[in-house]
Structures are given as C-alpha cells and as structure tokens.
Amino acid sequence: MESILAFIAEHELMIYFIILSVFVGIEVIGKVPTVLHTPLMSGANAIHGVVIVGAIIVMLNTEPDNYALLGLGFLAVLLGTLNVVGGFVVTDRMLEMFKKK
Amino acid sequence: MDIQILQYIKSIIYIIASVTFVVGLKMMSNPKSARKGNLYAAGGMTLAILATIFCHEGAVSPVIYVLIVAAIAIGTIIGWLTAKRVQMTKMPELVSMFNGMGGACAALIGLMEFHHNIGDAAKVSTIIAGMIIGSVSFSGSIVAYLKLNGSMKKPLRLPNYNVINTIMLIAVVVFGAWMVMSGTDSSVMLYALFAVALLYGIMFVVPIGGADMPVVISLLNSFTGLAAAFGGFLYDNKVMLTGGILVGSAGTLLTIVMCKAMNRSLFNVIFGAFGESAASGSADDVHGSIKDISTTDVAVLMNYSKKVVIVPGYGLAVAQAQHVIHELEMLLEERGVEVKYAIHPVAGRMPGHMNVLLAESNVDYGKLIEMEEINPEFEQTDVVLVVGANDVVNPAAKSDPSSPIYGMPILEVDRAKHIIVNKRSMNAGYAGIENLLFYNDKTNMFFGDAKKALTDLVAELKTM
C-alpha cells in the first residue's frame, strides 16, 4: 500500500499529464461530425498501436539467449505493427474517398 | 554519437510524435483535412518507432535488432496488403481485428514484463492492469470480428449471463489484485490470469447483439488505448501515454455518442442486450398484408416525383449497390427530381458507415442529410426509397414500448407520401425485430437484391 502511495507522489507530474490528456482527447474528438465517425474510430485505432513502442522496449531489454521472451516479443512487435500499419492504411483508404469533392 | 545526445533526440521525437497524434485527430474532424491528419499521425508514429529502436540506451545484441526489424517488416507487409485489399463493406470488422492485435500486443508486454518487476507493487499493478485490459480487448475484438463477418450470427446467452459475467469480472479484478498483493512470481498464476481475462473478453461480447457491435468495437478501442497508456506509465514513456490516453478518452466519448444516437445507455447495451424483451413484442402481433411493386411502377412513381429521399442501410453495402444508387440519383436529378440521402447515425455496421460507402461512389456530401435535419422534410417528400435498411426506419421504436428498440430515434419515413422498401426477403433486420413499416398502407415492397433491383430500375427509367 505504501509503495503505491509513494508511486503516486513520485509521479505527480505524470498524473497531471494524464488528467490533462484525457481532456485533450475529449476536446479534440468532440467536434467530429458523424460523417467522419468510422474513419475517426479507425484512425484512433491506429494511434493506440503506439503500444508497439512498449513491445520494442521489452525486446531491446531482453537477453539474446532468452528464447521464450524473444519469441513472445517478436509476436508482440508483429501484432503491434499490424495494428499500426493496417490501421493507418485502412483509415487512409476511407478518407481517400472523401477527397474528390 | 554521444549516448546522452541520442536520449535528447528521442525525447524531442516523442514530443513531436505526441503533437502529431493530437493534431492528426483534430484534423480528422474536418473532411478537408482528415486525410492529411491521418498521414501526420502515421508520420509521427513512424518517427516514434524509429527513435525507440535507434536511440536506445545501452548495448543491444544485433540478433535482437534483426528480430525487431523482421517482425516489423512482416507486420507491415501483412497489414498493408490486408488493408489495401479489403472491400469497403468489410472495413468495420477489419478495424475490430486490428484493434484486437493492439490489445494482444499490450497483453504480451504484460506477460513479458511481469517477472522483471516482482517486488515493485506499483509496477506490477500497472503491468497486471495493462495485461488484463489488453487481453479483454483482444478476445472481445475477435468475437466482434466473428459476429460482424457473420460467423457468429446469433447472440449466445447462458442463463443468467449478466450474473455470470459480473462474477467473472469481479473474479478477474480480485485475481489481479491478489497477484499484486501477494507478490507471487508464479508463471502458472500469471498465465491463469491471462486465460481468465481472455475468457472474460469472450463472455463480455458474446451475449451482445450484432446491432450493437459498433458500440462494442468503439468501447474495446478505448480499452486498447487504456492498455497502451498503462504501458506508457510502466516505462515512463510519454508517447505511449499520450497516444493511449487520447484514444482512451476519445474512444469513450465516441462510444457514448453512439449510444446516444440509439437512445440507450452504455449500461443497457452491455447488460440489457437485445432479446429479453424482443420475445414479447415480436412477429405474432403483426397484422395486415404487404404489397409488392414492379420495377416499372417504381420507375414511373419516381420519374414523376418532385422529391425523392433515399434511405441506405447495410443491405446496400452488402449488395455493393453504392455505385448504381448514385447513378439512379443522377438520372433522377437530370429529370428535375430533387434527391437526398437520409443518413441514420447508426445505419450500417458503424457510425458513418453509409457516408464512407456513398463517398466511394462520389455522392456529393451536400446530399447526405443527417437524421435530425431530414426528419422534418419527410412531410414534403413524394417517395422514400429504403434500400437495405430496416431497424433505423422501424416505427416500433416510437410506438411500441415492448419493442427492444423502443426509444431509439428513427428516420420517420412513414410521413412521406409513398414508401418503397427494397429488400431481399421478408426476413427481420439485424436486431431480429419485425418491422411494422412494411405493413403500412403507403408502403410497397420492391423485392430483390439491391444491386440487381436498382440496375433494373435505372434501365427502366432510361426508357422513359
């Protein structure tokens, strides 16, 4: 329990950061017209692919002879890439159709 | 280069990437800048990934670099090809699938990091939370994917599924809390928790009806964002935090907006799933007869109208009839008929699905009218053509309190002079509810596959 409290105190700035980010997210999305809801959902979907950065960090910190972890890490980076690349490309395809007007 | 300088560069790149995420999402709120916004965010993402790999502190074996690059290369090729080849109608399920991949990635990070952080309760709780949420998002998204592509058609409900699910949710949370409190380093327990979280994700989505899948995908999307944010907290990584939290809050807001469009609460979508009340107010109490109409009659009726409103639905997407409907619209406009499209916020399988689909066939934005604006116009409309839509025009939503969709705002097409409904058969809509509109005196049924029926109609009109 104490370590959790200490964690909160240590990361005070981080917590401010999180709270403000939540409001930025709401503010930025709040004005999107219905027309763009699907591409928006898809674009947001691509952005949370940033989780791949975490997978890469784990891989970089793994010892080269720990095959089990490397295997999991490889899979994680692969899935994260699918999320990022697939997400952005599909969003681009949806939005491409709007441009000709 | 100096290690320290590389760290500075990484920090700066992370700041740039975070800004591109915020600005990119902002630009997506306007059709003109949306595509550029997406590209900005993609550019920022690429930079962040490169910086993570190449500005790493400490020595790394070349083998690991090879593995990372290989994984990214394979993922890029598969992701790119899948996204490029998918048909417009399949996009919603693809988004769900990609979302699941992100969730799985977050869950795997949890599995890998757990053992490194035993003893640090705060970090372990972050890891466990990220892993649980990622797992639920992964298995839930896969179920949503299967439901959308039709592999899992009927919602599956165990008796008392709400009670079972609630108990499971509590069990997952308690299990996770125990993992943190006990300070255990047992791999068996970790994988058991992983398995229970996956199972919960399945149980969570399985009872929810297909019509509610957009809401579920949006919710799971925000879950994955949250899981990414936990990862950011763990590594003190600001770009993961910004990206994750942005999507977490944006996804939640979008989910609420979608629920509002259906006039239901999120609680109702998750726990009240369609079906319980559906049994009472369905098929048996429908009386009256339906009237068929021929292609020629539809053509004549439309040709001599002043104003036609088209109501597109999922059937239009399935039949790939978006191009021929645009042809019909242009043909009618040439003859001096005013044509508009009435867009229900949840028509199709995702909000905005119809807009995306019609944009593909170059329909002018100005003709896509949202529900609140078009409803008052139905009084002056001569012909309403409903193509493959069902629940969004079902008058039971207004008149029958026992109907499961009661209270959902609908397109009030029954105020128009004539209603023509194109459908393949008399089957009920996605929500599985009988539609009284079809038995309305003003309604004529124009049976047939949307693409074929509309092509015939266009051909018939051209002869007039």
Interface residues (C-beta under 8 A of the other chain):
Chain A: S3 I4 A6 F7 H11 M14 F17 I18 S21 V22 F23 V24 G25 I26 V28 I29 G30 K31 V32 P33 T34 V35 L36 H37 T38 P39 L40 M41 S42 G43 A44 N45 A46 I47 H48 G49 V50 V51 I52 V53 G54 A55 I56 I57 V58 M59 L60 N61 T62 P64 L69 L70 L72 G73 F74 L75 A76 V77 L78 L79 G80 T81 L82 N83 V84 V85 G86 G87 F88 V89 V90 T91 D92 R93 M94 L95 E96 M97 F98 K99 K100 K101
Chain B: A17 F21 V22 G24 L25 K26 M28 S29 P31 A34 R35 G37 N38 L39 A41 A42 M45 A48 I49 T52 I53 H56 G58 V60 S61 V63 I64 L67 I68 A70 A71 I72 I74 G75 T76 I78 G79 W80 T82 A83 K84 V86 M91 P92 L94 V95 M97 F98 N99 M101 G102 A104 C105 A106 L108 I109 L111 M112 E113 H116 D120 A121 A122 S125 G134 I217 S218 N221 T224 G225 A227 A228 A229 G231 G232 F233 L234 Y235 D236 N237 K238 V239 M240 L241 T242 G243 G244 I245 L246 V247 G248 S249 A250 G251 L253 L254 V257 M258 A261 I343 P345 M350 P351 G352 H353 N355 V356 A359 E360 N362 D364 Y365 L368 E370
